[in-house]
Amino acid sequence: MPKIEIYSSMLCPYCHRAKQLLKAKGAAFEEIDVFLKPSARQAMTERAGGRTSVPQIFIDGKHVGGCDEIYALDRKGELDPLLSGSA
């Protein structure tokens, strides 16, 4: 199984949608809350190429984007292979 990390905030509806999709796919993920741990936002921004909005999602260390991007990957049939580690 790939390592999935999602930088999020409790108050973010897009974060909830992204996590909902991952849960529906049966994917285990590590959630890093940038609201509770502000220092994590700087690390997220550096890893995400300057993006400061949440969520920012990484699969096996590769930045895949935010909520819109992960849903787009799913629509194109590209998310399941990433989540299974066969991409």
C-alpha positions as CSV (number, residue, x, y, z in Angstrom):
1,M,0.0,0.0,0.0
2,P,1.3,3.4,-0.8
3,K,1.8,6.1,1.8
4,I,-0.9,8.7,1.5
5,E,-0.5,12.1,3.3
6,I,-3.2,14.8,3.3
7,Y,-2.5,18.2,4.7
8,S,-5.8,19.6,5.8
9,S,-7.8,21.8,8.2
10,M,-10.8,21.0,10.3
11,L,-12.8,23.9,8.8
12,C,-12.2,23.1,5.1
13,P,-15.0,21.6,3.1
14,Y,-12.7,20.6,0.3
15,C,-10.6,18.6,2.8
16,H,-13.6,16.8,4.0
17,R,-14.6,15.9,0.4
18,A,-11.0,14.7,-0.4
19,K,-10.9,12.5,2.7
20,Q,-14.4,11.2,2.0
21,L,-13.2,10.0,-1.5
22,L,-10.1,8.4,0.0
23,K,-12.2,6.6,2.7
24,A,-14.7,5.4,0.0
25,K,-11.8,3.9,-1.8
26,G,-10.7,2.1,1.3
27,A,-7.4,4.1,1.4
28,A,-5.6,4.6,4.7
29,F,-4.0,8.0,5.0
30,E,-2.1,10.2,7.4
31,E,-3.8,13.5,8.1
32,I,-1.7,16.5,8.9
33,D,-3.8,19.3,10.3
34,V,-2.2,22.6,9.5
35,F,-4.7,24.4,11.7
36,L,-3.7,22.5,14.8
37,K,0.0,22.4,13.7
38,P,0.8,25.7,11.9
39,S,4.4,24.7,11.4
40,A,3.2,22.0,9.1
41,R,1.8,24.6,6.6
42,Q,5.4,25.7,5.8
43,A,6.5,22.1,5.1
44,M,3.3,21.6,3.0
45,T,3.9,24.7,1.0
46,E,7.5,23.7,0.2
47,R,6.5,20.2,-0.7
48,A,3.6,21.4,-2.9
49,G,5.6,23.8,-5.0
50,G,4.4,26.9,-3.3
51,R,0.7,26.0,-3.0
52,T,-0.7,27.3,0.3
53,S,-4.3,26.1,0.2
54,V,-5.6,22.9,1.7
55,P,-6.0,20.1,1.1
56,Q,-2.6,19.1,-0.5
57,I,-2.3,15.4,-1.1
58,F,0.8,13.3,-1.5
59,I,0.9,9.6,-2.6
60,D,4.3,7.9,-1.9
61,G,5.9,11.4,-1.7
62,K,4.5,12.5,-5.0
63,H,2.3,15.6,-5.0
64,V,-1.0,14.9,-6.6
65,G,-2.7,18.2,-5.8
66,G,-5.9,19.1,-3.9
67,C,-9.5,18.1,-3.9
68,D,-10.3,19.0,-7.5
69,E,-7.2,17.1,-8.7
70,I,-7.9,13.9,-6.8
71,Y,-11.5,13.9,-8.1
72,A,-10.2,14.5,-11.6
73,L,-7.8,11.6,-11.3
74,D,-10.7,9.4,-10.1
75,R,-12.9,10.4,-13.1
76,K,-10.0,9.5,-15.5
77,G,-9.5,6.1,-13.8
78,E,-6.0,7.1,-12.6
79,L,-6.7,7.2,-8.9
80,D,-7.2,3.5,-8.2
81,P,-3.9,2.5,-9.6
82,L,-2.1,5.2,-7.5
83,L,-4.0,4.0,-4.4
84,S,-3.1,0.3,-5.1
85,G,0.5,1.1,-5.7
86,S,0.4,-0.2,-9.3
87,A,0.8,3.1,-11.0
